[in-house]
Amino acid sequence: MPTINLTGALKNEYQDLFDTCSVRLDKLSEVEKLIKKIITHKTRYESVSNQLSIPWFVIAALHNMESSVNFNCHLHNGDPLTSRTTHVPSGRPVSGNPPFTWEESAKDSISFQRLDRWNDWTISGSLFKIEEYNGWGYRSKHPEVLSPYLWSGSNHYTKGKYVADGRWSDTAVSNQIGAAVILRRMIEKNLITFPSLPIINQEIPVVYYSTKKIEYGKDLQEFLNKFPGIYVLTDGIPGQKTSDAFKKVTGNYLIGDPRN
């Protein structure tokens, strides 16, 4: 497996992809259900996060990818907690006796992947470690396809995936919702935050506040999403979330916002 480092160019790539990521509207309902499920178990993620200094939502994103938020499975790869892992990485945890608690398994997986020694939990740093957790097969052997482990369910992914270890298909489509897509939507909902860069000044198009889809509403949302730290759903409805983002950029809510 190749060694890949988080260079400045790769940081910019992750940031640009995240900034331009939008949830496919046909996947939005599924994304919302997953986030609701994740939030329900936030305290369990935080219990591991607090011990190992990793953002709880990164653990949650990995847990969803590996076992669909099933607390009866190993965080390593989704194998059942009733025995040590049999798939890659096999034989984990090496200490203790099954059945393991989910927390025991999660701490072992995080330590095994050396995530507890990583300290760059910006958007780029987090996406780098999440992709590394799954492996560099897409980036090294099929760079024409962005890893669905991150981007499935978004505008950045259409088709192409590994259907088994080392077995590639050009036509297979991932049915999962990628980790980056989940994190992006959680930011849009003000559930999590990452460190961000300072806001810069640019010309802002004029769009009125609305609770319905309006002309140029989507254009404004796409424009706002170009700013670091701004993440709004591009649904064409410039309501409260869009107005909040507009205020962050300009210092004022949208015209027509009842909070003005």
C-alpha positions as CSV (number, residue, x, y, z in Angstrom):
1,M,0.0,0.0,0.0
2,P,1.5,3.4,-1.0
3,T,2.5,6.0,1.6
4,I,0.7,9.3,1.0
5,N,1.4,12.5,2.9
6,L,-0.9,15.4,3.5
7,T,0.9,18.0,1.3
8,G,-0.3,21.5,0.7
9,A,-1.7,20.5,-2.7
10,L,-3.6,17.7,-1.1
11,K,-5.0,19.9,1.7
12,N,-6.3,22.3,-1.0
13,E,-7.8,19.5,-2.9
14,Y,-9.8,18.2,0.1
15,Q,-10.9,21.7,1.1
16,D,-12.0,22.6,-2.5
17,L,-13.9,19.3,-2.8
18,F,-15.6,19.9,0.6
19,D,-16.4,23.5,-0.2
20,T,-18.1,22.5,-3.5
21,C,-19.7,19.3,-2.2
22,S,-23.5,19.2,-2.3
23,V,-25.8,16.4,-1.1
24,R,-27.7,14.9,-4.0
25,L,-31.3,15.8,-3.3
26,D,-32.5,12.2,-3.9
27,K,-30.1,11.2,-1.1
28,L,-31.0,14.0,1.3
29,S,-33.7,12.1,3.2
30,E,-31.3,9.2,3.8
31,V,-28.6,11.6,5.0
32,E,-31.0,13.2,7.5
33,K,-31.9,9.8,8.9
34,L,-28.3,8.9,9.3
35,I,-27.4,12.1,11.1
36,K,-30.4,11.8,13.4
37,K,-29.2,8.3,14.3
38,I,-25.6,9.5,14.9
39,I,-26.7,12.3,17.2
40,T,-28.7,9.8,19.2
41,H,-25.4,8.1,20.1
42,K,-23.3,11.2,20.5
43,T,-22.4,10.5,24.1
44,R,-21.0,7.1,23.2
45,Y,-18.8,8.7,20.6
46,E,-17.8,11.4,23.0
47,S,-16.7,8.9,25.6
48,V,-14.1,7.5,23.2
49,S,-13.3,11.0,21.8
50,N,-12.5,12.4,25.2
51,Q,-10.0,9.7,26.0
52,L,-8.2,9.8,22.7
53,S,-8.5,13.5,21.7
54,I,-10.3,12.8,18.4
55,P,-13.4,14.7,17.3
56,W,-16.4,12.6,18.1
57,F,-18.0,13.2,14.7
58,V,-14.9,11.7,13.0
59,I,-15.4,8.5,15.0
60,A,-19.1,8.6,14.1
61,A,-18.4,9.0,10.4
62,L,-16.1,6.1,10.5
63,H,-18.6,4.0,12.5
64,N,-21.3,4.7,9.9
65,M,-19.0,3.7,7.0
66,E,-17.8,0.5,8.7
67,S,-21.0,-0.8,10.2
68,S,-23.9,1.6,9.6
69,V,-23.8,2.8,13.3
70,N,-24.2,-0.7,14.6
71,F,-22.8,-0.9,18.1
72,N,-22.6,-4.7,17.9
73,C,-19.7,-4.5,15.4
74,H,-16.0,-3.7,15.4
75,L,-15.1,-0.2,14.4
76,H,-12.1,-1.7,12.4
77,N,-14.2,-3.3,9.7
78,G,-17.7,-4.1,10.8
79,D,-17.0,-7.7,12.0
80,P,-19.1,-8.8,15.0
81,L,-17.9,-8.0,18.5
82,T,-18.5,-11.6,19.6
83,S,-15.0,-12.5,18.4
84,R,-11.8,-10.9,17.2
85,T,-11.9,-9.4,13.7
86,T,-11.5,-11.9,10.8
87,H,-11.4,-9.4,7.9
88,V,-8.6,-6.9,7.4
89,P,-7.3,-5.9,9.9
90,S,-7.7,-9.4,11.3
91,G,-7.1,-10.6,14.9
92,R,-8.1,-7.3,16.6
93,P,-8.1,-6.5,19.4
94,V,-5.0,-8.6,20.2
95,S,-5.6,-8.3,24.0
96,G,-8.7,-9.0,26.0
97,N,-11.3,-11.7,25.4
98,P,-14.5,-11.6,23.4
99,P,-17.2,-10.5,23.4
100,F,-15.8,-7.0,23.3
101,T,-17.6,-3.8,24.1
102,W,-17.9,-1.4,21.3
103,E,-15.8,1.1,23.2
104,E,-13.0,-1.4,23.7
105,S,-13.0,-2.1,20.0
106,A,-13.2,1.5,19.0
107,K,-10.2,2.5,21.1
108,D,-8.2,-0.4,19.7
109,S,-9.0,0.5,16.1
110,I,-8.2,4.2,16.7
111,S,-4.9,3.3,18.3
112,F,-4.1,0.7,15.6
113,Q,-4.7,3.3,12.9
114,R,-2.6,5.8,14.9
115,L,-5.4,8.3,14.8
116,D,-4.7,9.1,18.5
117,R,-1.3,10.5,17.4
118,W,-2.8,12.8,14.7
119,N,-3.4,16.5,15.6
120,D,-4.7,18.1,12.4
121,W,-8.4,17.9,12.7
122,T,-9.2,20.6,10.2
123,I,-11.5,19.7,7.4
124,S,-8.5,18.6,5.2
125,G,-6.7,16.8,8.0
126,S,-9.9,14.9,9.0
127,L,-10.8,13.9,5.4
128,F,-7.2,12.7,4.9
129,K,-7.3,10.4,7.9
130,I,-10.8,9.1,7.0
131,E,-9.7,8.2,3.5
132,E,-6.5,6.6,4.9
133,Y,-8.6,4.6,7.3
134,N,-10.3,3.0,4.3
135,G,-7.1,2.7,2.2
136,W,-5.5,4.5,-0.8
137,G,-6.8,2.1,-3.5
138,Y,-8.9,4.7,-5.2
139,R,-6.3,7.4,-5.2
140,S,-3.4,5.2,-6.2
141,K,-5.1,2.8,-8.7
142,H,-8.2,4.6,-9.9
143,P,-7.6,8.4,-9.5
144,E,-10.4,9.0,-12.0
145,V,-12.9,8.1,-9.3
146,L,-13.0,10.1,-6.0
147,S,-13.3,7.7,-3.1
148,P,-17.0,6.9,-2.4
149,Y,-15.9,6.3,1.2
150,L,-15.8,10.1,1.3
151,W,-18.1,11.4,-1.5
152,S,-20.8,8.8,-2.3
153,G,-24.2,10.5,-2.3
154,S,-22.8,13.8,-3.5
155,N,-22.2,15.7,-6.8
156,H,-18.6,14.4,-6.6
157,Y,-19.3,10.7,-7.2
158,T,-21.3,8.8,-9.8
159,K,-19.9,5.3,-10.2
160,G,-16.9,3.0,-9.9
161,K,-16.0,1.1,-6.7
162,Y,-14.2,-1.9,-5.3
163,V,-16.8,-4.7,-4.9
164,A,-14.4,-6.9,-2.9
165,D,-10.8,-6.6,-1.7
166,G,-8.7,-5.9,-4.8
167,R,-11.7,-6.4,-7.1
168,W,-12.6,-3.3,-9.1
169,S,-15.8,-2.5,-11.1
170,D,-16.2,0.5,-13.4
171,T,-20.0,0.3,-13.3
172,A,-20.7,-0.6,-9.7
173,V,-22.2,2.2,-7.6
174,S,-21.7,2.7,-3.9
175,N,-25.0,2.7,-2.0
176,Q,-23.5,4.2,1.1
177,I,-23.4,7.9,2.1
178,G,-19.8,9.0,2.1
179,A,-18.2,10.3,5.3
180,A,-17.5,13.7,3.9
181,V,-21.1,14.1,2.8
182,I,-22.3,13.3,6.3
183,L,-19.9,15.8,7.8
184,R,-20.8,18.5,5.3
185,R,-24.5,18.2,6.1
186,M,-23.8,18.2,9.8
187,I,-22.0,21.5,9.4
188,E,-24.9,22.9,7.3
189,K,-27.2,22.0,10.3
190,N,-24.8,23.7,12.8
191,L,-24.2,20.4,14.6
192,I,-20.4,20.5,14.3
193,T,-17.6,23.0,13.5
194,F,-14.1,22.8,12.1
195,P,-11.4,25.4,12.2
196,S,-11.8,27.7,9.2
197,L,-10.0,30.5,7.4
198,P,-10.8,34.2,7.6
199,I,-13.6,35.5,5.5
200,I,-12.6,37.5,2.4
201,N,-14.5,40.3,0.7
202,Q,-16.2,39.6,-2.6
203,E,-19.2,41.1,-4.4
204,I,-22.5,39.6,-3.1
205,P,-25.6,39.0,-5.3
206,V,-28.8,40.4,-4.0
207,V,-31.4,37.8,-3.1
208,Y,-34.4,38.2,-0.8
209,Y,-35.1,36.0,2.2
210,S,-37.7,33.3,1.4
211,T,-39.0,30.1,2.8
212,K,-39.8,28.9,-0.7
213,K,-37.6,28.1,-3.7
214,I,-37.0,31.3,-5.7
215,E,-35.1,32.4,-8.7
216,Y,-31.3,32.9,-8.0
217,G,-31.7,31.3,-4.6
218,K,-29.5,28.4,-5.5
219,D,-27.0,30.8,-7.2
220,L,-26.6,32.7,-3.9
221,Q,-26.1,29.5,-2.0
222,E,-23.5,28.2,-4.4
223,F,-21.8,31.6,-4.1
224,L,-21.8,31.6,-0.3
225,N,-20.4,28.1,-0.3
226,K,-17.2,29.4,-2.0
227,F,-16.3,31.1,1.3
228,P,-14.2,29.1,3.8
229,G,-16.3,27.9,6.7
230,I,-19.7,28.4,4.9
231,Y,-21.8,25.3,4.2
232,V,-25.4,25.7,3.2
233,L,-27.7,23.3,1.4
234,T,-28.1,24.3,-2.3
235,D,-31.8,23.8,-2.5
236,G,-32.8,27.2,-3.9
237,I,-34.6,28.3,-0.7
238,P,-32.8,31.2,0.9
239,G,-34.2,30.9,4.4
240,Q,-32.7,31.1,7.9
241,K,-29.5,29.0,7.3
242,T,-28.7,30.9,4.1
243,S,-29.4,34.2,5.8
244,D,-27.1,33.2,8.6
245,A,-24.3,32.5,6.1
246,F,-25.0,35.7,4.3
247,K,-24.7,37.6,7.6
248,K,-21.4,35.8,8.3
249,V,-20.0,37.1,5.0
250,T,-21.6,40.6,4.8
251,G,-22.5,41.5,8.4
252,N,-26.2,41.6,7.6
253,Y,-29.1,39.2,7.2
254,L,-30.8,38.9,3.9
255,I,-33.4,41.5,3.0
256,G,-36.8,40.3,4.3
257,D,-35.3,38.2,7.1
258,P,-37.7,38.8,10.1
259,R,-34.7,39.1,12.4
260,N,-33.7,42.4,10.7
